Amino acid sequence: MLDYETYCKIRDCHERQHLTITQTARALGLHPQTVTKWLKAGQYRPRQSPPRASRLDPFKAQVVRWLDAHPYSAQQIYQRLREAGFDGGYTIVRDYVSKIRPPRREAFLKLAFAPGE
């Protein structure tokens, strides 16, 4: 996959320097078919990968229920998921738990007293 800088070099070599496709390919160290493809493209578009399903998807509802019921840590959630048949890694669980965990509440009331009162 080409980056934007290489795309601009292809356009520059072909349009401004008037090099042929073969000359442009040699100058940039690319295959002539690659140069042809990017010259036909009207503008640069980075590759869009299709969205993939996560190994955690079938377990996400269960994780939400566990967190609603108890303040489990991500490690505890991961251990429970392993018992339920989850074969993914800890990092995906930790990232998901940190994203959906309910915000922590303040442990103490903040009063409008000055220190020493």
Backbone bond lengths (Angstrom), bond angles and torsions (degrees), N, CA, C in turn:
res aa  C-N    CA-C-N  psi(-1)  N-CA   C-N-CA  omega(-1)  CA-C   N-CA-C  phi
1 M - - - 1.455 - - 1.521 109.07 -
2 L 1.295 115.66 134.42 1.457 121.49 -179.69 1.516 111.36 -84.39
3 D 1.314 114.97 148.65 1.457 118.77 171.70 1.538 108.29 -92.80
4 Y 1.313 115.07 172.51 1.463 119.82 -175.40 1.528 111.84 -64.18
5 E 1.321 116.90 -35.69 1.465 120.79 -179.20 1.533 111.09 -62.80
6 T 1.325 117.35 -43.68 1.465 120.86 178.79 1.517 110.78 -66.00
7 Y 1.337 116.83 -39.23 1.463 120.77 176.72 1.537 110.06 -58.21
8 C 1.323 116.07 -44.39 1.468 119.86 179.65 1.526 111.49 -65.27
9 K 1.334 117.20 -36.64 1.469 120.42 177.29 1.527 111.07 -64.66
10 I 1.336 116.80 -39.98 1.468 120.71 177.47 1.518 110.02 -60.53
11 R 1.333 115.78 -49.02 1.469 119.55 -179.64 1.530 110.95 -61.60
12 D 1.332 116.58 -41.21 1.458 120.97 -178.85 1.527 111.04 -64.49
13 C 1.329 116.76 -48.24 1.472 120.27 -179.69 1.526 111.45 -59.69
14 H 1.300 116.73 -42.24 1.459 120.16 -174.76 1.528 112.59 -78.58
15 E 1.315 116.79 -43.92 1.467 119.71 -173.51 1.522 113.37 -88.77
16 R 1.317 118.05 -44.92 1.459 120.13 -175.10 1.522 112.20 -87.00
17 Q 1.344 115.93 -40.91 1.464 119.49 -178.48 1.534 112.24 -90.29
18 H 1.330 116.63 -7.39 1.462 123.59 177.85 1.527 112.98 56.95
19 L 1.326 116.02 41.02 1.459 120.75 175.61 1.528 109.12 -85.77
20 T 1.320 115.84 150.95 1.462 118.93 175.72 1.529 108.76 -73.95
21 I 1.326 114.81 172.43 1.465 119.32 179.05 1.524 110.56 -61.83
22 T 1.310 117.52 -42.10 1.469 121.36 179.82 1.522 111.01 -65.06
23 Q 1.310 117.25 -43.22 1.464 120.91 179.13 1.533 110.75 -65.27
24 T 1.315 115.72 -40.78 1.465 119.92 177.94 1.525 110.21 -62.69
25 A 1.320 116.27 -43.85 1.465 120.51 179.66 1.525 110.81 -61.95
26 R 1.322 117.74 -43.94 1.467 120.84 178.79 1.521 111.05 -64.05
27 A 1.322 116.75 -43.58 1.466 120.63 -177.42 1.529 111.86 -63.24
28 L 1.325 117.15 -34.26 1.465 120.80 -176.44 1.521 113.36 -101.54
29 G 1.342 116.63 -3.64 1.458 119.55 179.58 1.511 113.00 71.68
30 L 1.330 116.09 36.15 1.463 121.78 -179.34 1.521 110.27 -117.21
31 H 1.299 115.76 166.76 1.464 121.26 175.32 1.531 108.06 -80.20
32 P 1.330 118.53 142.45 1.466 120.39 179.83 1.536 113.53 -57.62
33 Q 1.341 117.72 -33.85 1.469 119.24 178.36 1.531 111.06 -66.22
34 T 1.331 116.31 -33.36 1.468 119.91 177.21 1.520 110.09 -65.49
35 V 1.319 116.24 -44.05 1.465 120.70 179.01 1.533 109.79 -62.32
36 T 1.319 117.13 -44.68 1.464 121.53 179.36 1.527 110.85 -59.77
37 K 1.307 115.78 -45.97 1.476 120.38 -179.19 1.522 111.21 -58.26
38 W 1.357 116.83 -46.04 1.454 119.66 -176.29 1.521 112.76 -76.92
39 L 1.331 117.89 -22.88 1.457 119.21 174.24 1.526 110.93 -74.13
40 K 1.334 116.90 -32.73 1.471 120.40 177.63 1.523 111.49 -71.76
41 A 1.323 116.44 -28.39 1.463 119.51 179.25 1.528 108.58 -68.05
42 G 1.294 116.11 134.40 1.465 120.31 -178.83 1.510 112.84 -68.79
43 Q 1.309 116.80 -34.02 1.461 121.15 -179.56 1.515 108.90 -152.74
44 Y 1.320 115.56 166.72 1.458 120.54 -178.81 1.523 110.08 -75.50
45 R 1.302 115.75 130.10 1.469 121.32 174.84 1.520 107.70 -134.28
46 P 1.334 117.88 118.34 1.461 118.85 178.18 1.520 110.49 -68.11
47 R 1.306 116.03 156.28 1.460 121.40 -178.68 1.533 109.71 -63.17
48 Q 1.309 114.84 133.13 1.459 121.51 177.14 1.522 108.12 -105.80
49 S 1.304 116.71 110.15 1.461 118.82 179.35 1.525 109.31 -81.87
50 P 1.317 117.21 143.12 1.458 119.65 -179.39 1.526 110.69 -69.21
51 P 1.316 118.00 146.81 1.458 119.87 178.86 1.524 110.38 -64.24
52 R 1.321 115.29 136.80 1.451 120.53 -178.73 1.516 109.79 -110.47
53 A 1.311 114.93 151.43 1.459 120.28 176.46 1.524 109.27 -75.50
54 S 1.303 115.55 146.84 1.454 121.62 179.21 1.520 109.99 -95.08
55 R 1.321 116.37 151.39 1.459 119.52 175.27 1.524 111.05 -65.47
56 L 1.314 115.76 -21.73 1.457 120.80 -178.20 1.528 112.91 -83.31
57 D 1.331 118.33 -16.42 1.468 121.79 -175.67 1.527 114.59 -49.85
58 P 1.328 120.59 -46.34 1.469 118.89 -178.58 1.532 113.39 -67.36
59 F 1.337 117.55 -15.05 1.464 120.95 -175.14 1.525 113.49 -107.29
60 K 1.324 117.68 -3.21 1.458 120.30 -173.64 1.526 113.27 -61.84
61 A 1.307 117.72 -40.42 1.469 120.07 179.48 1.533 110.54 -63.58
62 Q 1.317 116.53 -39.19 1.462 120.48 178.88 1.532 110.76 -65.38
63 V 1.315 117.72 -40.38 1.459 121.64 178.52 1.523 110.28 -61.56
64 V 1.320 117.11 -43.08 1.472 121.18 178.97 1.526 109.91 -62.04
65 R 1.326 117.45 -43.41 1.476 120.26 178.76 1.520 111.34 -62.49
66 W 1.324 117.15 -42.14 1.467 119.98 178.93 1.518 111.72 -63.15
67 L 1.328 116.64 -41.83 1.466 119.47 -179.37 1.521 112.33 -71.21
68 D 1.320 117.44 -30.38 1.466 120.03 176.31 1.528 110.79 -68.50
69 A 1.326 116.26 -34.82 1.465 120.55 -176.53 1.528 112.99 -83.09
70 H 1.343 117.36 -37.18 1.462 121.37 -174.26 1.521 110.47 -142.35
71 P 1.327 118.06 152.48 1.477 120.12 177.74 1.524 112.21 -86.21
72 Y 1.335 116.79 61.21 1.456 121.26 -179.24 1.521 110.99 -68.34
73 S 1.325 115.55 150.42 1.466 120.48 172.57 1.529 108.39 -81.42
74 A 1.306 116.21 167.66 1.464 120.21 178.84 1.527 110.43 -63.63
75 Q 1.335 116.78 -35.03 1.464 120.24 178.60 1.530 110.84 -65.54
76 Q 1.321 117.06 -40.49 1.466 120.48 178.29 1.528 110.78 -65.76
77 I 1.321 116.13 -40.90 1.469 120.26 176.77 1.522 109.42 -61.64
78 Y 1.324 116.73 -43.85 1.465 120.93 -179.88 1.529 110.92 -60.44
79 Q 1.322 117.77 -43.83 1.468 120.74 179.68 1.523 111.18 -63.36
80 R 1.322 117.20 -40.86 1.464 120.30 178.15 1.534 110.81 -66.16
81 L 1.316 116.37 -38.67 1.470 119.71 178.46 1.525 111.32 -64.89
82 R 1.326 116.64 -40.12 1.462 119.86 177.52 1.527 110.72 -59.72
83 E 1.330 116.68 -40.14 1.468 121.16 177.65 1.524 111.02 -65.63
84 A 1.339 116.21 -29.27 1.466 120.94 -179.01 1.538 112.55 -86.27
85 G 1.335 117.60 0.04 1.453 119.72 176.75 1.516 115.60 105.64
86 F 1.312 118.78 7.06 1.464 122.15 178.60 1.523 108.77 -71.71
87 D 1.340 117.24 131.12 1.463 120.21 -178.77 1.525 112.67 -114.97
88 G 1.316 117.12 16.74 1.460 121.17 178.60 1.515 111.51 -87.91
89 G 1.322 115.90 -172.57 1.455 121.90 -177.04 1.514 113.04 -96.93
90 Y 1.326 114.10 170.37 1.458 121.24 -178.07 1.526 112.12 -69.51
91 T 1.324 117.25 -36.23 1.463 120.68 -174.13 1.517 112.25 -61.21
92 I 1.316 118.33 -41.39 1.464 120.35 -179.76 1.526 110.31 -65.40
93 V 1.330 116.37 -35.73 1.474 120.62 177.85 1.518 109.41 -68.28
94 R 1.325 117.45 -46.36 1.462 121.44 -179.34 1.526 111.17 -59.62
95 D 1.329 117.04 -45.08 1.461 120.75 -179.77 1.529 111.53 -63.35
96 Y 1.326 116.52 -41.82 1.465 120.07 -179.78 1.524 111.12 -67.74
97 V 1.324 117.11 -43.26 1.463 120.89 -179.78 1.527 110.29 -62.82
98 S 1.322 117.55 -41.87 1.466 119.20 179.91 1.523 111.77 -66.54
99 K 1.337 116.92 -27.76 1.474 120.47 179.29 1.523 112.34 -76.06
100 I 1.342 117.34 -36.07 1.463 119.16 -173.46 1.517 114.09 -104.69
101 R 1.337 117.18 -7.49 1.464 119.70 -177.42 1.523 109.77 -58.51
102 P 1.342 116.49 135.78 1.465 118.12 176.55 1.530 109.96 -63.84
103 P 1.332 117.45 148.24 1.464 119.41 -178.79 1.531 110.81 -63.32
104 R 1.315 115.24 145.46 1.466 120.00 179.97 1.514 109.61 -72.38
105 R 1.307 114.50 146.35 1.470 120.29 177.68 1.522 109.16 -93.22
106 E 1.312 115.75 155.66 1.455 120.68 177.34 1.521 109.01 -67.57
107 A 1.318 116.36 137.32 1.465 120.67 -178.14 1.519 111.54 -76.61
108 F 1.302 117.22 -32.01 1.454 120.93 -177.53 1.521 109.63 -126.60
109 L 1.311 115.33 154.41 1.456 120.10 174.91 1.506 109.14 -75.38
110 K 1.282 116.35 137.95 1.462 120.26 175.24 1.523 107.00 -92.18
111 L 1.308 115.60 115.73 1.447 120.62 -179.34 1.520 109.30 -101.68
112 A 1.295 115.13 159.00 1.457 120.79 -176.68 1.524 110.47 -89.66
113 F 1.321 118.06 42.91 1.448 121.32 178.49 1.522 109.64 -101.42
114 A 1.284 116.22 144.88 1.443 121.24 175.09 1.527 108.29 -80.75
115 P 1.316 118.84 157.07 1.459 120.08 178.18 1.522 111.52 -59.53
116 G 1.332 116.49 135.34 1.473 122.03 179.05 1.510 113.96 91.10
117 E 1.301 119.06 -1.91 1.471 119.92 -179.52 1.495 110.93 -84.83
